[in-house]
Amino acid sequence: MDKLTPELKAKQLDRHTLAWWDDRWVEVQQGYRGATHGINRCWAAHEDVMRVVRELTERLAEEASARAETEAAVGKLQEEVVKLNASLDKCREAYAALKKEK
């Protein structure tokens, strides 16, 4: 039960001082456990955040693709509108010409 090494015996440390140092060592160990627990929680939170970032990045890519498809469809519809307007202009011209002939 005597934890005194020859070096410590030579320095004349009493049992009370050694008990005090043992208590400090226990506190250091508890602090280390607390710090490692905090670090591990930070790592876990970091992994969760990075998972969400990856998911959002994938969703953003999907949304960008869907938006490009929608914009292409809108472009086709606008082209159809231009064609219909041209056709309506021709119909108006023909109607005006028929009206003049009467």
DAQUI-V332090 format. One record per backbone hydrogen bond with DSSP energy under -0.5 kcal/mol. CO is the residue of the C=O (numbers start at 1). NH is the residue of the N-H. If there is no record, write none. Layout:
co: {CO/CO}
nh: {NH/NH}
//
This chain:
co: {1/5/6/7/8/9/14/15/16/17/18/19/20/21/22/23/24/25/26/27/28/29/30/31/32/33/34/35/36/37/38/39/40/41/42/43/44/45/46/47/48/49/50/51/52/53/54/55/56/57/58/59/60/61/62/63/64/65/66/67/68/69/70/71/72/73/74/75/76/77/78/79/80/81/82/83/84/85/86/87/88/89/90/91/92/93/94/95/96/97/98}
nh: {3/9/10/11/13/12/18/19/20/21/22/23/24/25/26/27/28/29/30/31/32/33/34/35/36/37/38/39/40/41/42/43/44/45/46/47/48/49/50/51/52/53/54/55/56/57/58/59/60/61/62/63/64/65/66/67/68/69/70/71/72/73/74/75/76/77/78/79/80/81/82/83/84/85/86/87/88/89/90/91/92/93/94/95/96/97/98/99/100/101/102}
//
